[in-house]
C-alpha cells in the first residue's frame, strides 16, 4: 500500500470508530435523560451505524484493492 492509501485507510477507520462512539454517547443520553425512542432518535442512531459500517467497509476495500494490485 502506498502512503496515501495507508493514511486514507487510517482516516476511514478512525471515522468508523468515531461514529460508533457517537452512537454509544447517543444511547447514554437516552438513558440519562429518560428519552423515549421516536422516529427522530431512531433516524440518528441508524445514521450513525450506517456511517460506521460505510467507513469500515471503505477501509477494508482499500486494503483489499491494495493487496490485489501488489
CHARMM-style PDB file with segment names, atoms N, HN, CA, C and O in Angstrom:
ATOM      1  N   UNK     1       0.842  -1.182   0.000  1.00  0.00      PROA
ATOM      2  CA  UNK     1       0.000   0.000   0.000  1.00  0.00      PROA
ATOM      3  C   UNK     1       0.882   1.238   0.000  1.00  0.00      PROA
ATOM      4  O   UNK     1       1.933   1.286   0.639  1.00  0.00      PROA
ATOM      5  N   UNK     2       0.419   2.234  -0.736  1.00  0.00      PROA
ATOM      6  HN  UNK     2      -0.435   2.196  -1.255  1.00  0.00      PROA
ATOM      7  CA  UNK     2       1.135   3.496  -0.744  1.00  0.00      PROA
ATOM      8  C   UNK     2       0.852   4.253   0.549  1.00  0.00      PROA
ATOM      9  O   UNK     2      -0.065   3.918   1.298  1.00  0.00      PROA
ATOM     10  N   UNK     3       1.645   5.261   0.786  1.00  0.00      PROA
ATOM     11  HN  UNK     3       2.390   5.533   0.178  1.00  0.00      PROA
ATOM     12  CA  UNK     3       1.468   6.071   1.994  1.00  0.00      PROA
ATOM     13  C   UNK     3       0.105   6.759   1.983  1.00  0.00      PROA
ATOM     14  O   UNK     3      -0.534   6.900   3.026  1.00  0.00      PROA
ATOM     15  N   UNK     4      -0.333   7.183   0.809  1.00  0.00      PROA
ATOM     16  HN  UNK     4       0.186   7.069  -0.038  1.00  0.00      PROA
ATOM     17  CA  UNK     4      -1.648   7.828   0.687  1.00  0.00      PROA
ATOM     18  C   UNK     4      -2.775   6.846   1.040  1.00  0.00      PROA
ATOM     19  O   UNK     4      -3.726   7.219   1.727  1.00  0.00      PROA
ATOM     20  N   UNK     5      -2.672   5.612   0.579  1.00  0.00      PROA
ATOM     21  HN  UNK     5      -1.899   5.310   0.021  1.00  0.00      PROA
ATOM     22  CA  UNK     5      -3.680   4.599   0.895  1.00  0.00      PROA
ATOM     23  C   UNK     5      -3.695   4.282   2.388  1.00  0.00      PROA
ATOM     24  O   UNK     5      -4.758   4.121   2.987  1.00  0.00      PROA
ATOM     25  N   UNK     6      -2.512   4.195   2.976  1.00  0.00      PROA
ATOM     26  HN  UNK     6      -1.649   4.326   2.488  1.00  0.00      PROA
ATOM     27  CA  UNK     6      -2.423   3.918   4.411  1.00  0.00      PROA
ATOM     28  C   UNK     6      -3.095   5.040   5.198  1.00  0.00      PROA
ATOM     29  O   UNK     6      -3.839   4.776   6.143  1.00  0.00      PROA
ATOM     30  N   UNK     7      -2.840   6.280   4.815  1.00  0.00      PROA
ATOM     31  HN  UNK     7      -2.236   6.494   4.047  1.00  0.00      PROA
ATOM     32  CA  UNK     7      -3.429   7.425   5.508  1.00  0.00      PROA
ATOM     33  C   UNK     7      -4.942   7.456   5.312  1.00  0.00      PROA
ATOM     34  O   UNK     7      -5.688   7.717   6.256  1.00  0.00      PROA
ATOM     35  N   UNK     8      -5.394   7.188   4.087  1.00  0.00      PROA
ATOM     36  HN  UNK     8      -4.788   6.975   3.320  1.00  0.00      PROA
ATOM     37  CA  UNK     8      -6.830   7.192   3.814  1.00  0.00      PROA
ATOM     38  C   UNK     8      -7.526   6.084   4.601  1.00  0.00      PROA
ATOM     39  O   UNK     8      -8.605   6.298   5.154  1.00  0.00      PROA
ATOM     40  N   UNK     9      -6.916   4.911   4.653  1.00  0.00      PROA
ATOM     41  HN  UNK     9      -6.040   4.737   4.204  1.00  0.00      PROA
ATOM     42  CA  UNK     9      -7.492   3.785   5.402  1.00  0.00      PROA
ATOM     43  C   UNK     9      -7.555   4.114   6.898  1.00  0.00      PROA
ATOM     44  O   UNK     9      -8.543   3.809   7.567  1.00  0.00      PROA
ATOM     45  N   UNK    10      -6.502   4.733   7.409  1.00  0.00      PROA
ATOM     46  HN  UNK    10      -5.700   4.980   6.865  1.00  0.00      PROA
ATOM     47  CA  UNK    10      -6.471   5.118   8.822  1.00  0.00      PROA
ATOM     48  C   UNK    10      -7.575   6.128   9.131  1.00  0.00      PROA
ATOM     49  O   UNK    10      -8.246   6.018  10.157  1.00  0.00      PROA
ATOM     50  N   UNK    11      -7.766   7.110   8.251  1.00  0.00      PROA
ATOM     51  HN  UNK    11      -7.221   7.199   7.417  1.00  0.00      PROA
ATOM     52  CA  UNK    11      -8.805   8.122   8.463  1.00  0.00      PROA
ATOM     53  C   UNK    11     -10.200   7.501   8.430  1.00  0.00      PROA
ATOM     54  O   UNK    11     -11.057   7.855   9.241  1.00  0.00      PROA
ATOM     55  N   UNK    12     -10.429   6.580   7.499  1.00  0.00      PROA
ATOM     56  HN  UNK    12      -9.734   6.293   6.841  1.00  0.00      PROA
ATOM     57  CA  UNK    12     -11.727   5.922   7.425  1.00  0.00      PROA
ATOM     58  C   UNK    12     -11.983   5.063   8.661  1.00  0.00      PROA
ATOM     59  O   UNK    12     -13.093   5.048   9.192  1.00  0.00      PROA
ATOM     60  N   UNK    13     -10.964   4.357   9.111  1.00  0.00      PROA
ATOM     61  HN  UNK    13     -10.062   4.370   8.680  1.00  0.00      PROA
ATOM     62  CA  UNK    13     -11.107   3.527  10.299  1.00  0.00      PROA
ATOM     63  C   UNK    13     -11.434   4.392  11.517  1.00  0.00      PROA
ATOM     64  O   UNK    13     -12.315   4.051  12.307  1.00  0.00      PROA
ATOM     65  N   UNK    14     -10.728   5.503  11.664  1.00  0.00      PROA
ATOM     66  HN  UNK    14     -10.013   5.780  11.022  1.00  0.00      PROA
ATOM     67  CA  UNK    14     -10.991   6.394  12.794  1.00  0.00      PROA
ATOM     68  C   UNK    14     -12.380   7.028  12.679  1.00  0.00      PROA
ATOM     69  O   UNK    14     -13.033   7.273  13.693  1.00  0.00      PROA
ATOM     70  N   UNK    15     -12.831   7.292  11.457  1.00  0.00      PROA
ATOM     71  HN  UNK    15     -12.300   7.093  10.633  1.00  0.00      PROA
ATOM     72  CA  UNK    15     -14.186   7.795  11.263  1.00  0.00      PROA
ATOM     73  C   UNK    15     -15.226   6.779  11.714  1.00  0.00      PROA
ATOM     74  O   UNK    15     -16.241   7.144  12.308  1.00  0.00      PROA
ATOM     75  N   UNK    16     -14.974   5.511  11.434  1.00  0.00      PROA
ATOM     76  HN  UNK    16     -14.150   5.214  10.951  1.00  0.00      PROA
ATOM     77  CA  UNK    16     -15.871   4.448  11.893  1.00  0.00      PROA
ATOM     78  C   UNK    16     -15.902   4.352  13.404  1.00  0.00      PROA
ATOM     79  O   UNK    16     -16.965   4.182  14.001  1.00  0.00      PROA
ATOM     80  N   UNK    17     -14.739   4.460  14.023  1.00  0.00      PROA
ATOM     81  HN  UNK    17     -13.875   4.598  13.538  1.00  0.00      PROA
ATOM     82  CA  UNK    17     -14.663   4.437  15.484  1.00  0.00      PROA
ATOM     83  C   UNK    17     -15.416   5.632  16.068  1.00  0.00      PROA
ATOM     84  O   UNK    17     -16.137   5.494  17.056  1.00  0.00      PROA
ATOM     85  N   UNK    18     -15.245   6.800  15.454  1.00  0.00      PROA
ATOM     86  HN  UNK    18     -14.659   6.911  14.651  1.00  0.00      PROA
ATOM     87  CA  UNK    18     -15.939   7.998  15.941  1.00  0.00      PROA
ATOM     88  C   UNK    18     -17.455   7.855  15.814  1.00  0.00      PROA
ATOM     89  O   UNK    18     -18.193   8.279  16.704  1.00  0.00      PROA
ATOM     90  N   UNK    19     -17.924   7.258  14.715  1.00  0.00      PROA
ATOM     91  HN  UNK    19     -17.325   6.913  13.993  1.00  0.00      PROA
ATOM     92  CA  UNK    19     -19.361   7.061  14.538  1.00  0.00      PROA
ATOM     93  C   UNK    19     -19.907   6.093  15.591  1.00  0.00      PROA
ATOM     94  O   UNK    19     -20.994   6.307  16.128  1.00  0.00      PROA
ATOM     95  N   UNK    20     -19.159   5.036  15.882  1.00  0.00      PROA
ATOM     96  HN  UNK    20     -18.276   4.861  15.446  1.00  0.00      PROA
ATOM     97  CA  UNK    20     -19.590   4.102  16.929  1.00  0.00      PROA
ATOM     98  C   UNK    20     -19.580   4.768  18.304  1.00  0.00      PROA
ATOM     99  O   UNK    20     -20.455   4.514  19.131  1.00  0.00      PROA
ATOM    100  N   UNK    21     -18.583   5.623  18.543  1.00  0.00      PROA
ATOM    101  HN  UNK    21     -17.871   5.830  17.871  1.00  0.00      PROA
ATOM    102  CA  UNK    21     -18.537   6.353  19.817  1.00  0.00      PROA
ATOM    103  C   UNK    21     -19.728   7.307  19.916  1.00  0.00      PROA
ATOM    104  O   UNK    21     -20.333   7.439  20.980  1.00  0.00      PROA
ATOM    105  N   UNK    22     -20.062   7.964  18.817  1.00  0.00      PROA
ATOM    106  HN  UNK    22     -19.571   7.856  17.952  1.00  0.00      PROA
ATOM    107  CA  UNK    22     -21.231   8.837  18.798  1.00  0.00      PROA
ATOM    108  C   UNK    22     -22.508   8.069  19.069  1.00  0.00      PROA
ATOM    109  O   UNK    22     -23.391   8.551  19.777  1.00  0.00      PROA
ATOM    110  N   UNK    23     -22.608   6.872  18.506  1.00  0.00      PROA
ATOM    111  HN  UNK    23     -21.890   6.480  17.930  1.00  0.00      PROA
ATOM    112  CA  UNK    23     -23.760   6.012  18.762  1.00  0.00      PROA
ATOM    113  C   UNK    23     -23.848   5.678  20.252  1.00  0.00      PROA
ATOM    114  O   UNK    23     -24.924   5.746  20.846  1.00  0.00      PROA
ATOM    115  N   UNK    24     -22.719   5.321  20.848  1.00  0.00      PROA
ATOM    116  HN  UNK    24     -21.844   5.266  20.365  1.00  0.00      PROA
ATOM    117  CA  UNK    24     -22.696   4.994  22.276  1.00  0.00      PROA
ATOM    118  C   UNK    24     -23.088   6.182  23.139  1.00  0.00      PROA
ATOM    119  O   UNK    24     -23.847   6.036  24.097  1.00  0.00      PROA
ATOM    120  N   UNK    25     -22.575   7.351  22.803  1.00  0.00      PROA
ATOM    121  HN  UNK    25     -21.959   7.469  22.024  1.00  0.00      PROA
ATOM    122  CA  UNK    25     -22.925   8.558  23.563  1.00  0.00      PROA
ATOM    123  C   UNK    25     -24.408   8.897  23.421  1.00  0.00      PROA
ATOM    124  O   UNK    25     -25.057   9.330  24.373  1.00  0.00      PROA
ATOM    125  N   UNK    26     -24.921   8.691  22.223  1.00  0.00      PROA
ATOM    126  HN  UNK    26     -24.393   8.340  21.450  1.00  0.00      PROA
ATOM    127  CA  UNK    26     -26.335   8.969  21.998  1.00  0.00      PROA
ATOM    128  C   UNK    26     -27.205   8.030  22.826  1.00  0.00      PROA
ATOM    129  O   UNK    26     -28.210   8.458  23.393  1.00  0.00      PROA
ATOM    130  N   UNK    27     -26.833   6.771  22.900  1.00  0.00      PROA
ATOM    131  HN  UNK    27     -26.016   6.424  22.440  1.00  0.00      PROA
ATOM    132  CA  UNK    27     -27.567   5.803  23.710  1.00  0.00      PROA
ATOM    133  C   UNK    27     -27.471   6.175  25.197  1.00  0.00      PROA
ATOM    134  O   UNK    27     -28.454   6.073  25.930  1.00  0.00      PROA
ATOM    135  N   UNK    28     -26.289   6.602  25.631  1.00  0.00      PROA
ATOM    136  HN  UNK    28     -25.490   6.684  25.035  1.00  0.00      PROA
ATOM    137  CA  UNK    28     -26.145   7.044  27.022  1.00  0.00      PROA
ATOM    138  C   UNK    28     -27.028   8.255  27.320  1.00  0.00      PROA
ATOM    139  O   UNK    28     -27.591   8.362  28.409  1.00  0.00      PROA
ATOM    140  N   UNK    29     -27.147   9.158  26.362  1.00  0.00      PROA
ATOM    141  HN  UNK    29     -26.689   9.071  25.477  1.00  0.00      PROA
ATOM    142  CA  UNK    29     -28.024  10.309  26.551  1.00  0.00      PROA
ATOM    143  C   UNK    29     -29.478   9.853  26.688  1.00  0.00      PROA
ATOM    144  O   UNK    29     -30.232  10.409  27.486  1.00  0.00      PROA
ATOM    145  N   UNK    30     -29.869   8.846  25.913  1.00  0.00      PROA
ATOM    146  HN  UNK    30     -29.257   8.394  25.265  1.00  0.00      PROA
ATOM    147  CA  UNK    30     -31.225   8.314  26.042  1.00  0.00      PROA
ATOM    148  C   UNK    30     -31.491   7.871  27.468  1.00  0.00      PROA
ATOM    149  O   UNK    30     -32.513   8.221  28.058  1.00  0.00      PROA
ATOM    150  N   UNK    31     -30.571   7.102  28.015  1.00  0.00      PROA
ATOM    151  HN  UNK    31     -29.741   6.817  27.536  1.00  0.00      PROA
ATOM    152  CA  UNK    31     -30.798   6.567  29.354  1.00  0.00      PROA
ATOM    153  C   UNK    31     -30.652   7.645  30.426  1.00  0.00      PROA
ATOM    154  O   UNK    31     -31.374   7.617  31.422  1.00  0.00      PROA
ATOM    155  N   UNK    32     -29.741   8.584  30.244  1.00  0.00      PROA
ATOM    156  HN  UNK    32     -29.154   8.607  29.434  1.00  0.00      PROA
ATOM    157  CA  UNK    32     -29.526   9.626  31.251  1.00  0.00      PROA
ATOM    158  C   UNK    32     -30.719  10.575  31.347  1.00  0.00      PROA
ATOM    159  O   UNK    32     -31.072  11.017  32.440  1.00  0.00      PROA
ATOM    160  N   UNK    33     -31.338  10.890  30.215  1.00  0.00      PROA
ATOM    161  HN  UNK    33     -31.052  10.531  29.327  1.00  0.00      PROA
ATOM    162  CA  UNK    33     -32.444  11.842  30.207  1.00  0.00      PROA
ATOM    163  C   UNK    33     -33.799  11.164  30.079  1.00  0.00      PROA
ATOM    164  O   UNK    33     -34.809  11.836  29.870  1.00  0.00      PROA
ATOM    165  N   UNK    34     -33.833   9.846  30.200  1.00  0.00      PROA
ATOM    166  HN  UNK    34     -33.013   9.301  30.369  1.00  0.00      PROA
ATOM    167  CA  UNK    34     -35.079   9.076  30.108  1.00  0.00      PROA
ATOM    168  C   UNK    34     -35.886   9.442  28.862  1.00  0.00      PROA
ATOM    169  O   UNK    34     -37.095   9.663  28.931  1.00  0.00      PROA
ATOM    170  N   UNK    35     -35.202   9.501  27.736  1.00  0.00      PROA
ATOM    171  HN  UNK    35     -34.220   9.322  27.679  1.00  0.00      PROA
ATOM    172  CA  UNK    35     -35.870   9.815  26.474  1.00  0.00      PROA
ATOM    173  C   UNK    35     -36.526   8.557  25.919  1.00  0.00      PROA
ATOM    174  O   UNK    35     -35.959   7.466  25.977  1.00  0.00      PROA
ATOM    175  N   UNK    36     -37.707   8.725  25.390  1.00  0.00      PROA
ATOM    176  HN  UNK    36     -38.168   9.611  25.342  1.00  0.00      PROA
ATOM    177  CA  UNK    36     -38.401   7.622  24.739  1.00  0.00      PROA
ATOM    178  C   UNK    36     -37.938   7.542  23.286  1.00  0.00      PROA
ATOM    179  O   UNK    36     -37.761   8.573  22.638  1.00  0.00      PROA
ATOM    180  N   UNK    37     -37.741   6.336  22.772  1.00  0.00      PROA
ATOM    181  HN  UNK    37     -37.885   5.498  23.299  1.00  0.00      PROA
ATOM    182  CA  UNK    37     -37.369   6.195  21.362  1.00  0.00      PROA
ATOM    183  C   UNK    37     -38.467   6.775  20.459  1.00  0.00      PROA
ATOM    184  O   UNK    37     -39.658   6.616  20.730  1.00  0.00      PROA
ATOM    185  N   UNK    38     -38.052   7.434  19.405  1.00  0.00      PROA
ATOM    186  HN  UNK    38     -37.085   7.562  19.185  1.00  0.00      PROA
ATOM    187  CA  UNK    38     -39.000   8.012  18.449  1.00  0.00      PROA
ATOM    188  C   UNK    38     -38.405   7.895  17.053  1.00  0.00      PROA
ATOM    189  O   UNK    38     -37.307   7.367  16.878  1.00  0.00      PROA
ATOM    190  N   UNK    39     -39.118   8.378  16.090  1.00  0.00      PROA
ATOM    191  HN  UNK    39     -40.010   8.807  16.232  1.00  0.00      PROA
ATOM    192  CA  UNK    39     -38.625   8.350  14.716  1.00  0.00      PROA
ATOM    193  C   UNK    39     -37.365   9.174  14.551  1.00  0.00      PROA
ATOM    194  O   UNK    39     -36.457   8.794  13.812  1.00  0.00      PROA
ATOM    195  N   UNK    40     -37.312  10.301  15.242  1.00  0.00      PROA
ATOM    196  HN  UNK    40     -38.050  10.609  15.842  1.00  0.00      PROA
ATOM    197  CA  UNK    40     -36.135  11.171  15.163  1.00  0.00      PROA
ATOM    198  C   UNK    40     -34.901  10.485  15.733  1.00  0.00      PROA
ATOM    199  O   UNK    40     -33.837  10.488  15.114  1.00  0.00      PROA
ATOM    200  N   UNK    41     -35.051   9.903  16.909  1.00  0.00      PROA
ATOM    201  HN  UNK    41     -35.915   9.900  17.411  1.00  0.00      PROA
ATOM    202  CA  UNK    41     -33.889   9.270  17.545  1.00  0.00      PROA
ATOM    203  C   UNK    41     -33.460   8.008  16.799  1.00  0.00      PROA
ATOM    204  O   UNK    41     -32.270   7.704  16.720  1.00  0.00      PROA
ATOM    205  N   UNK    42     -34.424   7.279  16.256  1.00  0.00      PROA
ATOM    206  HN  UNK    42     -35.391   7.525  16.320  1.00  0.00      PROA
ATOM    207  CA  UNK    42     -34.034   6.081  15.506  1.00  0.00      PROA
ATOM    208  C   UNK    42     -33.334   6.461  14.200  1.00  0.00      PROA
ATOM    209  O   UNK    42     -32.451   5.737  13.740  1.00  0.00      PROA
ATOM    210  N   UNK    43     -33.716   7.575  13.608  1.00  0.00      PROA
ATOM    211  HN  UNK    43     -34.434   8.163  13.982  1.00  0.00      PROA
ATOM    212  CA  UNK    43     -33.039   8.028  12.392  1.00  0.00      PROA
ATOM    213  C   UNK    43     -31.582   8.395  12.687  1.00  0.00      PROA
ATOM    214  O   UNK    43     -30.686   8.085  11.902  1.00  0.00      PROA
ATOM    215  N   UNK    44     -31.360   9.049  13.810  1.00  0.00      PROA
ATOM    216  HN  UNK    44     -32.088   9.300  14.448  1.00  0.00      PROA
ATOM    217  CA  UNK    44     -29.992   9.431  14.171  1.00  0.00      PROA
ATOM    218  C   UNK    44     -29.139   8.201  14.462  1.00  0.00      PROA
ATOM    219  O   UNK    44     -28.016   8.092  13.970  1.00  0.00      PROA
ATOM    220  N   UNK    45     -29.667   7.278  15.258  1.00  0.00      PROA
ATOM    221  HN  UNK    45     -30.580   7.367  15.658  1.00  0.00      PROA
ATOM    222  CA  UNK    45     -28.877   6.088  15.587  1.00  0.00      PROA
ATOM    223  C   UNK    45     -28.631   5.232  14.359  1.00  0.00      PROA
ATOM    224  O   UNK    45     -27.540   4.686  14.201  1.00  0.00      PROA
ATOM    225  N   UNK    46     -29.619   5.104  13.489  1.00  0.00      PROA
ATOM    226  HN  UNK    46     -30.506   5.547  13.618  1.00  0.00      PROA
ATOM    227  CA  UNK    46     -29.431   4.348  12.248  1.00  0.00      PROA
ATOM    228  C   UNK    46     -28.385   5.019  11.374  1.00  0.00      PROA
ATOM    229  O   UNK    46     -27.545   4.343  10.780  1.00  0.00      PROA
ATOM    230  N   UNK    47     -28.429   6.325  11.291  1.00  0.00      PROA
ATOM    231  HN  UNK    47     -29.112   6.874  11.774  1.00  0.00      PROA
ATOM    232  CA  UNK    47     -27.437   7.060  10.502  1.00  0.00      PROA
ATOM    233  C   UNK    47     -26.029   6.863  11.020  1.00  0.00      PROA
ATOM    234  O   UNK    47     -25.093   6.706  10.237  1.00  0.00      PROA
ATOM    235  N   UNK    48     -25.872   6.870  12.331  1.00  0.00      PROA
ATOM    236  HN  UNK    48     -26.633   6.997  12.968  1.00  0.00      PROA
ATOM    237  CA  UNK    48     -24.541   6.663  12.910  1.00  0.00      PROA
ATOM    238  C   UNK    48     -24.030   5.251  12.631  1.00  0.00      PROA
ATOM    239  O   UNK    48     -22.850   5.071  12.330  1.00  0.00      PROA
ATOM    240  N   UNK    49     -24.907   4.248  12.727  1.00  0.00      PROA
ATOM    241  HN  UNK    49     -25.865   4.394  12.971  1.00  0.00      PROA
ATOM    242  CA  UNK    49     -24.484   2.876  12.453  1.00  0.00      PROA
ATOM    243  C   UNK    49     -24.164   2.669  10.973  1.00  0.00      PROA
ATOM    244  O   UNK    49     -23.209   1.970  10.636  1.00  0.00      PROA
ATOM    245  N   UNK    50     -24.952   3.269  10.097  1.00  0.00      PROA
ATOM    246  HN  UNK    50     -25.728   3.837  10.371  1.00  0.00      PROA
ATOM    247  CA  UNK    50     -24.678   3.156   8.657  1.00  0.00      PROA
ATOM    248  C   UNK    50     -23.363   3.854   8.319  1.00  0.00      PROA
ATOM    249  O   UNK    50     -22.583   3.351   7.511  1.00  0.00      PROA
ATOM    250  N   UNK    51     -23.119   4.996   8.925  1.00  0.00      PROA
ATOM    251  HN  UNK    51     -23.753   5.405   9.582  1.00  0.00      PROA
ATOM    252  CA  UNK    51     -21.855   5.709   8.702  1.00  0.00      PROA
ATOM    253  C   UNK    51     -20.669   4.872   9.150  1.00  0.00      PROA
ATOM    254  O   UNK    51     -19.665   4.790   8.442  1.00  0.00      PROA
ATOM    255  N   UNK    52     -20.775   4.248  10.318  1.00  0.00      PROA
ATOM    256  HN  UNK    52     -21.590   4.314  10.893  1.00  0.00      PROA
ATOM    257  CA  UNK    52     -19.690   3.400  10.812  1.00  0.00      PROA
ATOM    258  C   UNK    52     -19.451   2.227   9.865  1.00  0.00      PROA
ATOM    259  O   UNK    52     -18.305   1.908   9.548  1.00  0.00      PROA
ATOM    260  N   UNK    53     -20.518   1.591   9.418  1.00  0.00      PROA
ATOM    261  HN  UNK    53     -21.449   1.850   9.675  1.00  0.00      PROA
ATOM    262  CA  UNK    53     -20.380   0.458   8.502  1.00  0.00      PROA
ATOM    263  C   UNK    53     -19.750   0.894   7.183  1.00  0.00      PROA
ATOM    264  O   UNK    53     -18.916   0.180   6.626  1.00  0.00      PROA
ATOM    265  N   UNK    54     -20.145   2.057   6.684  1.00  0.00      PROA
ATOM    266  HN  UNK    54     -20.823   2.637   7.136  1.00  0.00      PROA
ATOM    267  CA  UNK    54     -19.579   2.561   5.429  1.00  0.00      PROA
ATOM    268  C   UNK    54     -18.092   2.859   5.581  1.00  0.00      PROA
ATOM    269  O   UNK    54     -17.306   2.547   4.686  1.00  0.00      PROA
ATOM    270  N   UNK    55     -17.702   3.449   6.686  1.00  0.00      PROA
ATOM    271  HN  UNK    55     -18.340   3.702   7.413  1.00  0.00      PROA
ATOM    272  CA  UNK    55     -16.285   3.757   6.920  1.00  0.00      PROA
ATOM    273  C   UNK    55     -15.451   2.486   7.013  1.00  0.00      PROA
ATOM    274  O   UNK    55     -14.395   2.376   6.389  1.00  0.00      PROA
ATOM    275  N   UNK    56     -15.936   1.523   7.801  1.00  0.00      PROA
ATOM    276  HN  UNK    56     -16.794   1.612   8.308  1.00  0.00      PROA
ATOM    277  CA  UNK    56     -15.193   0.273   7.942  1.00  0.00      PROA
ATOM    278  C   UNK    56     -15.148  -0.484   6.618  1.00  0.00      PROA
ATOM    279  O   UNK    56     -14.122  -1.075   6.282  1.00  0.00      PROA
ATOM    280  N   UNK    57     -16.239  -0.474   5.867  1.00  0.00      PROA
ATOM    281  HN  UNK    57     -17.073   0.006   6.140  1.00  0.00      PROA
ATOM    282  CA  UNK    57     -16.261  -1.139   4.566  1.00  0.00      PROA
ATOM    283  C   UNK    57     -15.306  -0.508   3.578  1.00  0.00      PROA
ATOM    284  O   UNK    57     -14.632  -1.216   2.831  1.00  0.00      PROA
ATOM    285  N   UNK    58     -15.237   0.813   3.562  1.00  0.00      PROA
ATOM    286  HN  UNK    58     -15.785   1.389   4.170  1.00  0.00      PROA
ATOM    287  CA  UNK    58     -14.317   1.506   2.661  1.00  0.00      PROA
ATOM    288  C   UNK    58     -12.864   1.239   3.048  1.00  0.00      PROA
ATOM    289  O   UNK    58     -12.005   1.078   2.181  1.00  0.00      PROA
ATOM    290  N   UNK    59     -12.594   1.194   4.339  1.00  0.00      PROA
ATOM    291  HN  UNK    59     -13.292   1.326   5.043  1.00  0.00      PROA
ATOM    292  CA  UNK    59     -11.236   0.894   4.795  1.00  0.00      PROA
ATOM    293  C   UNK    59     -10.836  -0.522   4.385  1.00  0.00      PROA
ATOM    294  O   UNK    59      -9.703  -0.753   3.961  1.00  0.00      PROA
ATOM    295  N   UNK    60     -11.762  -1.463   4.511  1.00  0.00      PROA
ATOM    296  HN  UNK    60     -12.682  -1.275   4.856  1.00  0.00      PROA
ATOM    297  CA  UNK    60     -11.478  -2.845   4.107  1.00  0.00      PROA
ATOM    298  C   UNK    60     -11.286  -2.936   2.597  1.00  0.00      PROA
ATOM    299  O   UNK    60     -10.438  -3.697   2.131  1.00  0.00      PROA
ATOM    300  N   UNK    61     -12.059  -2.174   1.826  1.00  0.00      PROA
ATOM    301  HN  UNK    61     -12.748  -1.556   2.204  1.00  0.00      PROA
ATOM    302  CA  UNK    61     -11.933  -2.181   0.368  1.00  0.00      PROA
ATOM    303  C   UNK    61     -10.578  -1.649  -0.066  1.00  0.00      PROA
ATOM    304  O   UNK    61      -9.969  -2.180  -0.994  1.00  0.00      PROA
ATOM    305  N   UNK    62     -10.097  -0.596   0.604  1.00  0.00      PROA
ATOM    306  HN  UNK    62     -10.591  -0.164   1.358  1.00  0.00      PROA
ATOM    307  CA  UNK    62      -8.785  -0.040   0.263  1.00  0.00      PROA
ATOM    308  C   UNK    62      -7.704  -1.087   0.480  1.00  0.00      PROA
ATOM    309  O   UNK    62      -6.823  -1.254  -0.363  1.00  0.00      PROA
ATOM    310  N   UNK    63      -7.764  -1.793   1.602  1.00  0.00      PROA
ATOM    311  HN  UNK    63      -8.480  -1.658   2.287  1.00  0.00      PROA
ATOM    312  CA  UNK    63      -6.761  -2.813   1.888  1.00  0.00      PROA
ATOM    313  C   UNK    63      -6.867  -3.968   0.888  1.00  0.00      PROA
ATOM    314  O   UNK    63      -5.851  -4.455   0.392  1.00  0.00      PROA
ATOM    315  N   UNK    64      -8.088  -4.402   0.594  1.00  0.00      PROA
ATOM    316  HN  UNK    64      -8.913  -4.006   0.997  1.00  0.00      PROA
ATOM    317  CA  UNK    64      -8.289  -5.493  -0.355  1.00  0.00      PROA
ATOM    318  C   UNK    64      -7.761  -5.126  -1.742  1.00  0.00      PROA
ATOM    319  O   UNK    64      -7.075  -5.927  -2.378  1.00  0.00      PROA
ATOM    320  N   UNK    65      -8.076  -3.928  -2.204  1.00  0.00      PROA
ATOM    321  HN  UNK    65      -8.633  -3.278  -1.687  1.00  0.00      PROA
ATOM    322  CA  UNK    65      -7.610  -3.493  -3.507  1.00  0.00      PROA
ATOM    323  C   UNK    65      -6.107  -3.345  -3.562  1.00  0.00      PROA
ATOM    324  O   UNK    65      -5.488  -3.656  -4.579  1.00  0.00      PROA
ATOM    325  N   UNK    66      -5.514  -2.873  -2.480  1.00  0.00      PROA
ATOM    326  HN  UNK    66      -6.017  -2.620  -1.654  1.00  0.00      PROA
ATOM    327  CA  UNK    66      -4.053  -2.733  -2.443  1.00  0.00      PROA
ATOM    328  C   UNK    66      -3.382  -4.103  -2.478  1.00  0.00      PROA
ATOM    329  O   UNK    66      -2.371  -4.287  -3.156  1.00  0.00      PROA
ATOM    330  N   UNK    67      -3.948  -5.064  -1.745  1.00  0.00      PROA
ATOM    331  HN  UNK    67      -4.769  -4.915  -1.194  1.00  0.00      PROA
ATOM    332  CA  UNK    67      -3.371  -6.410  -1.762  1.00  0.00      PROA
ATOM    333  C   UNK    67      -3.559  -7.075  -3.121  1.00  0.00      PROA
ATOM    334  O   UNK    67      -2.706  -7.846  -3.560  1.00  0.00      PROA
ATOM    335  N   UNK    68      -4.660  -6.782  -3.778  1.00  0.00      PROA
ATOM    336  HN  UNK    68      -5.353  -6.156  -3.421  1.00  0.00      PROA
ATOM    337  CA  UNK    68      -4.942  -7.360  -5.085  1.00  0.00      PROA
ATOM    338  C   UNK    68      -4.004  -6.794  -6.150  1.00  0.00      PROA
ATOM    339  O   UNK    68      -3.617  -7.503  -7.079  1.00  0.00      PROA
ATOM    340  N   UNK    69      -3.640  -5.523  -6.017  1.00  0.00      PROA
ATOM    341  HN  UNK    69      -3.955  -4.947  -5.262  1.00  0.00      PROA
ATOM    342  CA  UNK    69      -2.803  -4.842  -7.011  1.00  0.00      PROA
ATOM    343  C   UNK    69      -1.317  -5.071  -6.790  1.00  0.00      PROA
ATOM    344  O   UNK    69      -0.519  -4.755  -7.673  1.00  0.00      PROA
ATOM    345  N   UNK    70      -0.921  -5.602  -5.658  1.00  0.00      PROA
ATOM    346  HN  UNK    70      -1.569  -5.859  -4.941  1.00  0.00      PROA
ATOM    347  CA  UNK    70       0.512  -5.757  -5.395  1.00  0.00      PROA
ATOM    348  C   UNK    70       1.017  -7.128  -5.801  1.00  0.00      PROA
ATOM    349  OT1 UNK    70       2.203  -7.420  -5.645  1.00  0.00      PROA
TER     350      UNK     70
END
